[in-house]
């Protein structure tokens, strides 16, 4: 009596169904890795601190406002407004950038009171980021720094109409390259499933 022949190792461990499962697991791992890399690339610079700090009370209006970022911002396109309670902008000149700090000088003679700093900076990936913070000065500015900078009267901030505002691109959109890659991976999965089904049909 012949003893039953045990199946070969290749036949038990490499069936089409198992090959499909392994391929799906590998494609899923690659997809997760690519999506994680894409998400990291889409992360824009963030604010790490301001001087004065948000909500702080200072003895007098500072001669300059500093905004620290996680990366060095671009100078072109950046703007910082230092607005008092009456809506007057006391910012003097353009924004200066040194390393990861954006600095805006303040005109001398700014009155005591609550200030709103409205900033719009261009991050290192060329995308605009914006926000605002507040501080309160118990005394008017006494400094003279920047007195000759930014000639002309102080400006009163007027709200922009919706038509005049510069449109900002949707920063949360997924790049087309990632969408195309996902489509290719899905196509490969479908092809593997079809091939596996054909092989299973022939074996039956």
N, CA and C atoms as an extended XYZ file, in Angstrom:
612
Properties=species:S:1:pos:R:3:atomname:S:1:resname:S:1:resid:I:1 pbc="F F F"
N         0.850       -1.193        0.000 N   UNK     1
C         0.000        0.000        0.000 CA  UNK     1
C         0.887        1.244        0.000 C   UNK     1
N         0.581        2.102       -0.954 N   UNK     2
C         1.411        3.286       -1.076 CA  UNK     2
C         1.012        4.317       -0.047 C   UNK     2
N         2.014        4.897        0.564 N   UNK     3
C         1.746        5.970        1.536 CA  UNK     3
C         1.366        7.234        0.802 C   UNK     3
N         0.440        8.027        1.347 N   UNK     4
C         0.033        9.275        0.680 CA  UNK     4
C         1.210       10.214        0.519 C   UNK     4
N         1.229       10.797       -0.657 N   UNK     5
C         2.315       11.727       -0.955 CA  UNK     5
C         1.977       13.069       -0.361 C   UNK     5
N         2.877       13.556        0.454 N   UNK     6
C         2.649       14.857        1.085 CA  UNK     6
C         2.817       15.948        0.057 C   UNK     6
N         1.980       17.009        0.095 N   UNK     7
C         2.105       18.106       -0.871 CA  UNK     7
C         3.431       18.812       -0.710 C   UNK     7
N         3.898       19.297       -1.827 N   UNK     8
C         5.161       20.026       -1.794 CA  UNK     8
C         4.981       21.365       -1.089 C   UNK     8
N         6.116       21.834       -0.541 N   UNK     9
C         6.080       23.080        0.234 CA  UNK     9
C         5.621       24.250       -0.625 C   UNK     9
N         6.051       24.291       -1.897 N   UNK    10
C         5.666       25.388       -2.773 CA  UNK    10
C         4.179       25.419       -3.042 C   UNK    10
N         3.531       24.218       -3.093 N   UNK    11
C         2.107       24.158       -3.382 CA  UNK    11
C         1.261       24.603       -2.204 C   UNK    11
N         1.720       24.402       -0.995 N   UNK    12
C         0.934       24.755        0.185 CA  UNK    12
C         1.115       26.197        0.598 C   UNK    12
N         2.246       26.771        0.284 N   UNK    13
C         2.526       28.114        0.792 CA  UNK    13
C         2.395       29.212       -0.258 C   UNK    13
N         2.278       28.879       -1.534 N   UNK    14
C         2.249       29.907       -2.577 CA  UNK    14
C         1.028       29.732       -3.481 C   UNK    14
N        -0.122       29.523       -2.898 N   UNK    15
C        -1.351       29.455       -3.683 CA  UNK    15
C        -1.688       30.838       -4.209 C   UNK    15
N        -2.461       30.930       -5.318 N   UNK    16
C        -2.827       32.245       -5.851 CA  UNK    16
C        -3.500       33.146       -4.831 C   UNK    16
N        -4.342       32.563       -3.982 N   UNK    17
C        -5.023       33.389       -2.978 CA  UNK    17
C        -4.033       34.030       -2.016 C   UNK    17
N        -3.026       33.249       -1.602 N   UNK    18
C        -2.024       33.798       -0.700 CA  UNK    18
C        -1.161       34.845       -1.396 C   UNK    18
N        -0.886       34.624       -2.680 N   UNK    19
C        -0.113       35.613       -3.417 CA  UNK    19
C        -0.858       36.942       -3.504 C   UNK    19
N        -2.167       36.855       -3.722 N   UNK    20
C        -2.975       38.075       -3.780 CA  UNK    20
C        -2.954       38.794       -2.450 C   UNK    20
N        -3.121       38.041       -1.355 N   UNK    21
C        -3.111       38.662       -0.026 CA  UNK    21
C        -1.775       39.330        0.259 C   UNK    21
N        -0.692       38.671       -0.116 N   UNK    22
C         0.627       39.262        0.104 CA  UNK    22
C         0.818       40.520       -0.744 C   UNK    22
N         0.341       40.453       -1.983 N   UNK    23
C         0.473       41.626       -2.855 CA  UNK    23
C        -0.342       42.790       -2.321 C   UNK    23
N        -1.560       42.485       -1.836 N   UNK    24
C        -2.395       43.546       -1.269 CA  UNK    24
C        -1.747       44.162       -0.040 C   UNK    24
N        -1.138       43.318        0.806 N   UNK    25
C        -0.475       43.839        2.005 CA  UNK    25
C         0.710       44.722        1.620 C   UNK    25
N         1.476       44.295        0.611 N   UNK    26
C         2.606       45.104        0.176 CA  UNK    26
C         2.180       46.425       -0.433 C   UNK    26
N         1.128       46.409       -1.258 N   UNK    27
C         0.634       47.640       -1.864 CA  UNK    27
C         0.077       48.591       -0.819 C   UNK    27
N        -0.603       48.030        0.185 N   UNK    28
C        -1.134       48.862        1.252 CA  UNK    28
C        -0.017       49.540        2.029 C   UNK    28
N         1.059       48.805        2.305 N   UNK    29
C         2.190       49.404        3.025 CA  UNK    29
C         2.823       50.525        2.219 C   UNK    29
N         2.980       50.296        0.909 N   UNK    30
C         3.559       51.340        0.054 CA  UNK    30
C         2.653       52.557        0.009 C   UNK    30
N         1.330       52.327       -0.089 N   UNK    31
C         0.377       53.431       -0.154 CA  UNK    31
C         0.415       54.261        1.119 C   UNK    31
N         0.448       53.605        2.275 N   UNK    32
C         0.511       54.326        3.539 CA  UNK    32
C         1.795       55.132        3.653 C   UNK    32
N         2.897       54.581        3.178 N   UNK    33
C         4.172       55.294        3.222 CA  UNK    33
C         4.139       56.532        2.336 C   UNK    33
N         3.570       56.387        1.145 N   UNK    34
C         3.497       57.527        0.219 CA  UNK    34
C         2.566       58.604        0.743 C   UNK    34
N         1.427       58.199        1.311 N   UNK    35
C         0.499       59.182        1.851 CA  UNK    35
C         1.102       59.902        3.046 C   UNK    35
N         1.875       59.178        3.860 N   UNK    36
C         2.531       59.820        4.996 CA  UNK    36
C         3.566       60.825        4.546 C   UNK    36
N         4.326       60.492        3.506 N   UNK    37
C         5.322       61.420        2.979 CA  UNK    37
C         4.658       62.639        2.358 C   UNK    37
N         3.527       62.410        1.676 N   UNK    38
C         2.820       63.525        1.055 CA  UNK    38
C         2.266       64.462        2.104 C   UNK    38
N         1.726       63.906        3.189 N   UNK    39
C         1.186       64.740        4.265 CA  UNK    39
C         2.275       65.588        4.901 C   UNK    39
N         3.454       65.003        5.102 N   UNK    40
C         4.568       65.771        5.671 CA  UNK    40
C         4.992       66.888        4.738 C   UNK    40
N         4.945       66.615        3.421 N   UNK    41
C         5.356       67.652        2.469 CA  UNK    41
C         4.357       68.797        2.420 C   UNK    41
N         3.063       68.474        2.713 N   UNK    42
C         2.039       69.507        2.651 CA  UNK    42
C         2.002       70.361        3.915 C   UNK    42
N         2.700       69.958        4.946 N   UNK    43
C         2.672       70.728        6.189 CA  UNK    43
C         3.420       72.039        6.009 C   UNK    43
N         2.745       73.145        6.265 N   UNK    44
C         3.348       74.451        6.089 CA  UNK    44
C         4.044       74.885        7.383 C   UNK    44
N         4.809       75.979        7.278 N   UNK    45
C         5.489       76.514        8.448 CA  UNK    45
C         4.471       76.958        9.489 C   UNK    45
N         4.857       76.920       10.742 N   UNK    46
C         3.969       77.315       11.830 CA  UNK    46
C         4.651       78.359       12.707 C   UNK    46
N         3.835       79.130       13.406 N   UNK    47
C         4.346       80.152       14.309 CA  UNK    47
C         4.780       79.497       15.621 C   UNK    47
N         6.002       79.787       16.043 N   UNK    48
C         6.509       79.211       17.288 CA  UNK    48
C         6.491       80.209       18.446 C   UNK    48
N         6.293       81.502       18.150 N   UNK    49
C         6.249       82.495       19.226 CA  UNK    49
C         6.167       83.900       18.661 C   UNK    49
N         5.727       84.832       19.512 N   UNK    50
C         5.650       86.239       19.115 CA  UNK    50
C         6.177       87.112       20.254 C   UNK    50
N         6.625       88.301       19.882 N   UNK    51
C         7.061       89.297       20.861 CA  UNK    51
C         6.467       90.642       20.476 C   UNK    51
N         5.552       91.170       21.318 N   UNK    52
C         5.047       90.640       22.580 CA  UNK    52
C         4.233       89.358       22.381 C   UNK    52
N         4.069       88.614       23.463 N   UNK    53
C         3.283       87.387       23.402 CA  UNK    53
C         1.810       87.723       23.269 C   UNK    53
N         1.061       86.788       22.747 N   UNK    54
C        -0.376       86.991       22.573 CA  UNK    54
C        -1.047       87.184       23.934 C   UNK    54
N        -1.778       88.293       24.077 N   UNK    55
C        -2.469       88.584       25.324 CA  UNK    55
C        -1.621       89.256       26.380 C   UNK    55
N        -0.361       89.584       26.058 N   UNK    56
C         0.534       90.168       27.049 CA  UNK    56
C         0.218       91.651       27.267 C   UNK    56
N         0.603       92.143       28.440 N   UNK    57
C         0.517       93.568       28.766 CA  UNK    57
C         1.928       94.089       28.959 C   UNK    57
N         2.304       95.113       28.174 N   UNK    58
C         3.661       95.661       28.218 CA  UNK    58
C         3.610       97.096       28.725 C   UNK    58
N         4.756       97.584       29.207 N   UNK    59
C         4.802       98.930       29.785 CA  UNK    59
C         4.545      100.007       28.740 C   UNK    59
N         5.076       99.827       27.542 N   UNK    60
C         4.863      100.802       26.467 CA  UNK    60
C         4.846      100.068       25.138 C   UNK    60
N         4.375      100.735       24.115 N   UNK    61
C         4.339      100.110       22.794 CA  UNK    61
C         5.774       99.807       22.352 C   UNK    61
N         6.071       98.577       21.988 N   UNK    62
C         7.451       98.236       21.616 CA  UNK    62
C         7.865       98.891       20.299 C   UNK    62
N         9.154       99.006       20.095 N   UNK    63
C         9.671       99.589       18.857 CA  UNK    63
C         9.559       98.624       17.688 C   UNK    63
N         9.410       97.343       17.980 N   UNK    64
C         9.293       96.366       16.900 CA  UNK    64
C         8.474       95.172       17.365 C   UNK    64
N         7.877       94.512       16.403 N   UNK    65
C         7.110       93.290       16.622 CA  UNK    65
C         7.882       92.144       15.985 C   UNK    65
N         8.020       91.039       16.696 N   UNK    66
C         8.746       89.881       16.175 CA  UNK    66
C         7.832       88.662       16.129 C   UNK    66
N         7.923       87.930       15.037 N   UNK    67
C         7.154       86.695       14.867 CA  UNK    67
C         8.137       85.595       14.493 C   UNK    67
N         8.216       84.575       15.320 N   UNK    68
C         9.144       83.459       15.085 CA  UNK    68
C         8.393       82.300       14.427 C   UNK    68
N         9.029       81.681       13.420 N   UNK    69
C         8.431       80.577       12.688 CA  UNK    69
C         9.295       79.334       12.769 C   UNK    69
N         8.726       78.214       12.340 N   UNK    70
C         9.463       76.956       12.348 CA  UNK    70
C        10.501       76.901       11.234 C   UNK    70
N        10.321       77.718       10.184 N   UNK    71
C        11.292       77.823        9.101 CA  UNK    71
C        11.405       79.282        8.674 C   UNK    71
N        12.402       79.579        7.861 N   UNK    72
C        12.608       80.959        7.416 CA  UNK    72
C        11.563       81.352        6.380 C   UNK    72
N        10.759       82.386        6.649 N   UNK    73
C         9.738       82.801        5.679 CA  UNK    73
C        10.351       83.635        4.565 C   UNK    73
N         9.566       83.853        3.507 N   UNK    74
C        10.004       84.721        2.414 CA  UNK    74
C         9.686       86.169        2.762 C   UNK    74
N        10.492       87.085        2.226 N   UNK    75
C        10.262       88.511        2.472 CA  UNK    75
C         9.172       89.044        1.552 C   UNK    75
N         9.243       88.659        0.277 N   UNK    76
C         8.267       89.141       -0.699 CA  UNK    76
C         6.891       88.572       -0.378 C   UNK    76
N         5.906       89.440       -0.304 N   UNK    77
C         4.542       89.014       -0.036 CA  UNK    77
C         4.170       88.996        1.430 C   UNK    77
N         5.134       89.246        2.325 N   UNK    78
C         4.854       89.238        3.750 CA  UNK    78
C         4.397       90.629        4.203 C   UNK    78
N         3.469       90.654        5.154 N   UNK    79
C         2.945       91.920        5.653 CA  UNK    79
C         2.530       91.756        7.114 C   UNK    79
N         2.851       92.751        7.915 N   UNK    80
C         2.452       92.776        9.322 CA  UNK    80
C         1.843       94.148        9.611 C   UNK    80
N         0.631       94.162       10.147 N   UNK    81
C        -0.047       95.394       10.526 CA  UNK    81
C        -0.124       95.459       12.049 C   UNK    81
N         0.142       96.646       12.596 N   UNK    82
C         0.060       96.880       14.046 CA  UNK    82
C        -1.051       97.909       14.246 C   UNK    82
N        -2.228       97.438       14.583 N   UNK    83
C        -3.439       98.262       14.554 CA  UNK    83
C        -3.901       98.580       15.974 C   UNK    83
N        -4.154       99.881       16.245 N   UNK    84
C        -4.641      100.265       17.570 CA  UNK    84
C        -6.172      100.162       17.616 C   UNK    84
N        -6.757      100.573       18.741 N   UNK    85
C        -8.200      100.431       18.927 CA  UNK    85
C        -8.995      101.314       17.985 C   UNK    85
N        -8.379      102.388       17.478 N   UNK    86
C        -9.064      103.289       16.544 CA  UNK    86
C        -8.952      102.804       15.096 C   UNK    86
N        -8.235      101.715       14.869 N   UNK    87
C        -8.082      101.191       13.522 CA  UNK    87
C        -6.913      101.754       12.759 C   UNK    87
N        -6.002      102.429       13.441 N   UNK    88
C        -4.834      103.024       12.779 CA  UNK    88
C        -3.674      102.041       12.774 C   UNK    88
N        -3.047      101.906       11.628 N   UNK    89
C        -1.900      101.017       11.479 CA  UNK    89
C        -0.623      101.773       11.811 C   UNK    89
N         0.137      101.294       12.794 N   UNK    90
C         1.371      101.948       13.225 CA  UNK    90
C         2.620      101.214       12.740 C   UNK    90
N         2.456      100.285       11.814 N   UNK    91
C         3.627       99.595       11.254 CA  UNK    91
C         4.458      100.555       10.419 C   UNK    91
N         5.785      100.443       10.507 N   UNK    92
C         6.705      101.330        9.787 CA  UNK    92
C         7.561      100.518        8.831 C   UNK    92
N         7.424      100.789        7.537 N   UNK    93
C         8.263      100.106        6.565 CA  UNK    93
C         7.832       98.680        6.301 C   UNK    93
N         8.740       97.936        5.675 N   UNK    94
C         8.464       96.560        5.277 CA  UNK    94
C         8.895       95.575        6.366 C   UNK    94
N         8.489       94.353        6.172 N   UNK    95
C         8.867       93.281        7.094 CA  UNK    95
C        10.314       92.884        6.836 C   UNK    95
N        11.100       92.771        7.904 N   UNK    96
C        12.472       92.274        7.816 CA  UNK    96
C        12.502       90.821        8.276 C   UNK    96
N        13.287       89.995        7.576 N   UNK    97
C        13.401       88.575        7.913 CA  UNK    97
C        14.856       88.245        8.169 C   UNK    97
N        15.129       87.665        9.324 N   UNK    98
C        16.460       87.193        9.675 CA  UNK    98
C        16.323       85.805       10.275 C   UNK    98
N        16.898       84.837        9.585 N   UNK    99
C        16.762       83.434        9.969 CA  UNK    99
C        15.272       83.061       10.016 C   UNK    99
N        14.770       82.702       11.182 N   UNK   100
C        13.377       82.265       11.302 CA  UNK   100
C        12.485       83.310       11.959 C   UNK   100
N        12.950       84.551       12.010 N   UNK   101
C        12.216       85.619       12.702 CA  UNK   101
C        11.839       86.715       11.706 C   UNK   101
N        10.549       87.049       11.659 N   UNK   102
C        10.057       88.173       10.868 CA  UNK   102
C         9.840       89.354       11.808 C   UNK   102
N        10.415       90.504       11.459 N   UNK   103
C        10.375       91.679       12.328 CA  UNK   103
C         9.669       92.833       11.627 C   UNK   103
N         8.744       93.463       12.337 N   UNK   104
C         8.052       94.646       11.838 CA  UNK   104
C         8.291       95.811       12.786 C   UNK   104
N         8.892       96.900       12.288 N   UNK   105
C         9.115       98.069       13.116 CA  UNK   105
C         7.811       98.823       13.347 C   UNK   105
N         7.736       99.534       14.481 N   UNK   106
C         6.538      100.290       14.867 CA  UNK   106
C         6.884      101.773       14.901 C   UNK   106
N         6.031      102.612       14.372 N   UNK   107
C         6.274      104.052       14.361 CA  UNK   107
C         6.287      104.606       15.789 C   UNK   107
N         7.151      105.561       16.080 N   UNK   108
C         7.128      106.204       17.398 CA  UNK   108
C         5.871      107.053       17.554 C   UNK   108
N         5.481      107.248       18.804 N   UNK   109
C         4.297      108.054       19.086 CA  UNK   109
C         3.007      107.280       19.112 C   UNK   109
N         3.076      105.963       18.984 N   UNK   110
C         1.857      105.162       19.032 CA  UNK   110
C         1.265      105.223       20.443 C   UNK   110
N        -0.057      105.363       20.567 N   UNK   111
C        -0.680      105.595       21.868 CA  UNK   111
C        -0.794      104.325       22.708 C   UNK   111
N        -1.055      104.524       23.988 N   UNK   112
C        -1.319      103.388       24.875 CA  UNK   112
C        -2.660      102.768       24.495 C   UNK   112
N        -2.816      101.517       24.864 N   UNK   113
C        -4.076      100.845       24.589 CA  UNK   113
C        -3.866       99.439       24.056 C   UNK   113
N        -4.945       98.869       23.569 N   UNK   114
C        -4.908       97.500       23.055 CA  UNK   114
C        -4.571       97.520       21.567 C   UNK   114
N        -3.683       96.599       21.159 N   UNK   115
C        -3.258       96.508       19.767 CA  UNK   115
C        -3.552       95.113       19.215 C   UNK   115
N        -3.868       95.095       17.943 N   UNK   116
C        -4.044       93.841       17.213 CA  UNK   116
C        -2.978       93.762       16.124 C   UNK   116
N        -2.187       92.716       16.162 N   UNK   117
C        -1.161       92.494       15.149 CA  UNK   117
C        -1.709       91.492       14.136 C   UNK   117
N        -1.920       91.969       12.921 N   UNK   118
C        -2.426       91.115       11.850 CA  UNK   118
C        -1.274       90.798       10.905 C   UNK   118
N        -0.939       89.524       10.811 N   UNK   119
C         0.214       89.155       10.008 CA  UNK   119
C        -0.176       88.211        8.877 C   UNK   119
N         0.538       88.370        7.788 N   UNK   120
C         0.416       87.482        6.631 CA  UNK   120
C         1.829       87.244        6.112 C   UNK   120
N         2.296       86.019        6.249 N   UNK   121
C         3.659       85.679        5.863 CA  UNK   121
C         3.639       84.591        4.800 C   UNK   121
N         4.699       84.530        4.025 N   UNK   122
C         4.847       83.504        2.996 CA  UNK   122
C         5.815       82.461        3.532 C   UNK   122
N         5.324       81.251        3.755 N   UNK   123
C         6.155       80.217        4.358 CA  UNK   123
C         7.220       79.746        3.377 C   UNK   123
N         8.123       78.917        3.855 N   UNK   124
C         9.266       78.486        3.046 CA  UNK   124
C         8.840       77.639        1.851 C   UNK   124
N         7.607       77.088        1.858 N   UNK   125
C         7.115       76.322        0.712 CA  UNK   125
C         6.289       77.179       -0.242 C   UNK   125
N         6.392       78.519       -0.076 N   UNK   126
C         5.752       79.507       -0.960 CA  UNK   126
C         4.254       79.632       -0.752 C   UNK   126
N         3.705       79.040        0.295 N   UNK   127
C         2.284       79.176        0.581 CA  UNK   127
C         2.066       80.259        1.645 C   UNK   127
N         1.045       81.103        1.475 N   UNK   128
C         0.778       82.142        2.473 CA  UNK   128
C         0.133       81.563        3.719 C   UNK   128
N         0.545       82.055        4.870 N   UNK   129
C        -0.088       81.724        6.139 CA  UNK   129
C        -0.403       83.045        6.834 C   UNK   129
N        -1.466       83.085        7.616 N   UNK   130
C        -1.854       84.344        8.230 CA  UNK   130
C        -2.536       84.095        9.572 C   UNK   130
N        -2.630       85.158       10.346 N   UNK   131
C        -3.259       85.083       11.666 CA  UNK   131
C        -3.155       86.433       12.350 C   UNK   131
N        -3.466       86.446       13.625 N   UNK   132
C        -3.358       87.683       14.387 CA  UNK   132
C        -3.179       87.369       15.865 C   UNK   132
N        -2.632       88.335       16.598 N   UNK   133
C        -2.537       88.225       18.052 CA  UNK   133
C        -2.684       89.619       18.642 C   UNK   133
N        -2.824       89.691       19.960 N   UNK   134
C        -3.141       90.955       20.626 CA  UNK   134
C        -2.175       91.212       21.785 C   UNK   134
N        -1.953       92.475       22.073 N   UNK   135
C        -1.228       92.869       23.278 CA  UNK   135
C        -1.746       94.235       23.712 C   UNK   135
N        -1.475       94.581       24.960 N   UNK   136
C        -1.927       95.858       25.519 CA  UNK   136
C        -0.731       96.632       26.053 C   UNK   136
N        -0.640       97.900       25.693 N   UNK   137
C         0.433       98.778       26.171 CA  UNK   137
C        -0.149       99.768       27.175 C   UNK   137
N         0.461       99.849       28.338 N   UNK   138
C        -0.031      100.768       29.374 CA  UNK   138
C         0.445      102.196       29.158 C   UNK   138
N         1.423      102.400       28.280 N   UNK   139
C         1.920      103.743       27.988 CA  UNK   139
C         2.234      103.847       26.508 C   UNK   139
N         2.264      105.086       26.012 N   UNK   140
C         2.555      105.314       24.604 CA  UNK   140
C         4.014      105.013       24.301 C   UNK   140
N         4.312      104.871       23.032 N   UNK   141
C         5.681      104.618       22.605 CA  UNK   141
C         6.540      105.859       22.815 C   UNK   141
N         7.750      105.642       23.288 N   UNK   142
C         8.681      106.756       23.500 CA  UNK   142
C         9.931      106.600       22.655 C   UNK   142
N         9.994      105.558       21.854 N   UNK   143
C        11.195      105.284       21.067 CA  UNK   143
C        11.281      106.177       19.850 C   UNK   143
N        12.474      106.221       19.278 N   UNK   144
C        12.712      107.008       18.072 CA  UNK   144
C        13.163      106.139       16.917 C   UNK   144
N        13.329      104.835       17.168 N   UNK   145
C        13.793      103.935       16.111 CA  UNK   145
C        12.752      103.875       15.011 C   UNK   145
N        13.209      103.976       13.785 N   UNK   146
C        12.316      103.875       12.644 CA  UNK   146
C        11.566      105.149       12.364 C   UNK   146
N        11.975      106.293       12.998 N   UNK   147
C        11.251      107.537       12.790 CA  UNK   147
C        11.327      107.986       11.347 C   UNK   147
N        12.433      107.668       10.676 N   UNK   148
C        12.560      108.095        9.291 CA  UNK   148
C        12.202      107.017        8.303 C   UNK   148
N        11.675      105.909        8.794 N   UNK   149
C        11.354      104.791        7.926 CA  UNK   149
C         9.902      104.860        7.518 C   UNK   149
N         9.619      104.594        6.276 N   UNK   150
C         8.237      104.549        5.823 CA  UNK   150
C         7.609      105.920        5.847 C   UNK   150
N         8.093      106.830        5.054 N   UNK   151
C         7.595      108.194        5.065 CA  UNK   151
C         6.126      108.227        4.723 C   UNK   151
N         5.418      109.231        5.256 N   UNK   152
C         3.998      109.364        4.997 CA  UNK   152
C         3.209      109.224        6.271 C   UNK   152
N         1.956      109.638        6.259 N   UNK   153
C         1.124      109.573        7.450 CA  UNK   153
C         0.764      108.144        7.795 C   UNK   153
N         0.416      107.933        9.069 N   UNK   154
C        -0.049      106.618        9.467 CA  UNK   154
C        -1.362      106.354        8.763 C   UNK   154
N        -1.609      105.085        8.485 N   UNK   155
C        -2.776      104.732        7.685 CA  UNK   155
C        -3.848      104.115        8.555 C   UNK   155
N        -5.078      104.447        8.258 N   UNK   156
C        -6.217      103.833        8.918 CA  UNK   156
C        -6.627      102.599        8.134 C   UNK   156
N        -6.797      101.497        8.831 N   UNK   157
C        -7.094      100.234        8.173 CA  UNK   157
C        -8.557      100.183        7.789 C   UNK   157
N        -8.830       99.999        6.524 N   UNK   158
C       -10.188       99.874        6.028 CA  UNK   158
C       -10.428       98.433        5.608 C   UNK   158
N       -11.599       97.881        5.901 N   UNK   159
C       -11.877       96.492        5.501 CA  UNK   159
C       -11.923       96.359        3.989 C   UNK   159
N       -11.307       95.322        3.450 N   UNK   160
C       -11.300       95.080        2.022 CA  UNK   160
C       -12.587       94.409        1.596 C   UNK   160
N       -13.024       94.737        0.395 N   UNK   161
C       -14.176       94.041       -0.155 CA  UNK   161
C       -13.747       92.651       -0.585 C   UNK   161
N       -14.725       91.749       -0.733 N   UNK   162
C       -14.410       90.377       -1.110 CA  UNK   162
C       -13.756       90.322       -2.478 C   UNK   162
N       -14.139       91.260       -3.392 N   UNK   163
C       -13.558       91.250       -4.738 CA  UNK   163
C       -12.100       91.672       -4.704 C   UNK   163
N       -11.721       92.508       -3.720 N   UNK   164
C       -10.352       93.016       -3.673 CA  UNK   164
C        -9.408       92.081       -2.959 C   UNK   164
N        -9.944       91.145       -2.177 N   UNK   165
C        -9.083       90.238       -1.432 CA  UNK   165
C        -8.427       89.249       -2.375 C   UNK   165
N        -7.172       88.971       -2.121 N   UNK   166
C        -6.423       88.038       -2.962 CA  UNK   166
C        -6.837       86.621       -2.627 C   UNK   166
N        -7.254       85.855       -3.623 N   UNK   167
C        -7.666       84.479       -3.337 CA  UNK   167
C        -6.481       83.646       -2.900 C   UNK   167
N        -6.712       82.778       -1.945 N   UNK   168
C        -5.681       81.882       -1.434 CA  UNK   168
C        -6.017       80.475       -1.857 C   UNK   168
N        -5.058       79.782       -2.403 N   UNK   169
C        -5.291       78.428       -2.861 CA  UNK   169
C        -5.637       77.521       -1.705 C   UNK   169
N        -6.451       76.505       -2.014 N   UNK   170
C        -6.837       75.530       -1.008 CA  UNK   170
C        -5.625       74.697       -0.647 C   UNK   170
N        -5.120       74.871        0.573 N   UNK   171
C        -3.899       74.202        0.994 CA  UNK   171
C        -4.134       72.766        1.430 C   UNK   171
N        -5.410       72.374        1.575 N   UNK   172
C        -5.711       71.024        2.039 CA  UNK   172
C        -5.891       70.046        0.892 C   UNK   172
N        -5.811       70.525       -0.376 N   UNK   173
C        -6.045       69.657       -1.522 CA  UNK   173
C        -4.913       68.639       -1.660 C   UNK   173
N        -5.295       67.396       -2.090 N   UNK   174
C        -4.303       66.347       -2.291 CA  UNK   174
C        -3.686       66.534       -3.675 C   UNK   174
N        -2.363       66.493       -3.810 N   UNK   175
C        -1.727       66.676       -5.116 CA  UNK   175
C        -2.202       65.637       -6.117 C   UNK   175
N        -2.271       66.031       -7.381 N   UNK   176
C        -2.708       65.114       -8.436 CA  UNK   176
C        -1.762       63.940       -8.572 C   UNK   176
N        -0.496       64.129       -8.265 N   UNK   177
C         0.461       63.025       -8.366 CA  UNK   177
C         0.102       61.896       -7.416 C   UNK   177
N        -0.357       62.257       -6.205 N   UNK   178
C        -0.763       61.230       -5.242 CA  UNK   178
C        -2.014       60.520       -5.712 C   UNK   178
N        -2.982       61.284       -6.264 N   UNK   179
C        -4.210       60.676       -6.765 CA  UNK   179
C        -3.899       59.703       -7.901 C   UNK   179
N        -2.988       60.117       -8.814 N   UNK   180
C        -2.620       59.233       -9.909 CA  UNK   180
C        -1.941       57.970       -9.419 C   UNK   180
N        -1.093       58.097       -8.404 N   UNK   181
C        -0.401       56.929       -7.864 CA  UNK   181
C        -1.381       55.964       -7.223 C   UNK   181
N        -2.364       56.501       -6.508 N   UNK   182
C        -3.387       55.648       -5.896 CA  UNK   182
C        -4.162       54.901       -6.970 C   UNK   182
N        -4.488       55.581       -8.079 N   UNK   183
C        -5.217       54.930       -9.166 CA  UNK   183
C        -4.409       53.790       -9.768 C   UNK   183
N        -3.094       54.008       -9.945 N   UNK   184
C        -2.236       52.956      -10.488 CA  UNK   184
C        -2.184       51.754       -9.551 C   UNK   184
N        -2.062       52.018       -8.257 N   UNK   185
C        -2.016       50.919       -7.286 CA  UNK   185
C        -3.318       50.130       -7.280 C   UNK   185
N        -4.434       50.836       -7.364 N   UNK   186
C        -5.722       50.139       -7.407 CA  UNK   186
C        -5.835       49.287       -8.667 C   UNK   186
N        -5.312       49.808       -9.793 N   UNK   187
C        -5.325       49.023      -11.014 CA  UNK   187
C        -4.504       47.755      -10.892 C   UNK   187
N        -3.363       47.846      -10.230 N   UNK   188
C        -2.545       46.658      -10.014 CA  UNK   188
C        -3.255       45.630       -9.149 C   UNK   188
N        -3.952       46.110       -8.129 N   UNK   189
C        -4.693       45.193       -7.258 CA  UNK   189
C        -5.767       44.464       -8.043 C   UNK   189
N        -6.521       45.192       -8.872 N   UNK   190
C        -7.573       44.566       -9.673 CA  UNK   190
C        -6.982       43.529      -10.622 C   UNK   190
N        -5.841       43.860      -11.251 N   UNK   191
C        -5.198       42.919      -12.167 CA  UNK   191
C        -4.762       41.656      -11.446 C   UNK   191
N        -4.210       41.796      -10.251 N   UNK   192
C        -3.787       40.629       -9.484 CA  UNK   192
C        -4.971       39.746       -9.101 C   UNK   192
N        -6.071       40.372       -8.738 N   UNK   193
C        -7.269       39.603       -8.370 CA  UNK   193
C        -7.787       38.822       -9.572 C   UNK   193
N        -7.817       39.460      -10.761 N   UNK   194
C        -8.297       38.779      -11.970 CA  UNK   194
C        -7.421       37.594      -12.315 C   UNK   194
N        -6.087       37.797      -12.259 N   UNK   195
C        -5.164       36.706      -12.569 CA  UNK   195
C        -5.326       35.561      -11.577 C   UNK   195
N        -5.489       35.900      -10.288 N   UNK   196
C        -5.637       34.854       -9.274 CA  UNK   196
C        -6.911       34.054       -9.497 C   UNK   196
N        -7.992       34.730       -9.859 N   UNK   197
C        -9.253       34.016      -10.110 CA  UNK   197
C        -9.138       33.075      -11.305 C   UNK   197
N        -8.425       33.533      -12.340 N   UNK   198
C        -8.238       32.667      -13.508 CA  UNK   198
C        -7.437       31.424      -13.148 C   UNK   198
N        -6.405       31.598      -12.352 N   UNK   199
C        -5.591       30.447      -11.939 CA  UNK   199
C        -6.402       29.487      -11.076 C   UNK   199
N        -7.220       30.026      -10.181 N   UNK   200
C        -8.051       29.162       -9.337 CA  UNK   200
C        -9.073       28.407      -10.192 C   UNK   200
N        -9.600       29.097      -11.239 N   UNK   201
C       -10.568       28.431      -12.115 CA  UNK   201
C        -9.939       27.289      -12.893 C   UNK   201
N        -8.694       27.473      -13.368 N   UNK   202
C        -8.022       26.411      -14.087 CA  UNK   202
C        -7.712       25.227      -13.170 C   UNK   202
N        -7.352       25.497      -11.911 N   UNK   203
C        -7.023       24.409      -10.987 CA  UNK   203
C        -8.259       23.603      -10.635 C   UNK   203
N        -9.451       24.288      -10.587 N   UNK   204
C       -10.695       23.539      -10.290 CA  UNK   204
C       -11.048       22.617      -11.463 C   UNK   204
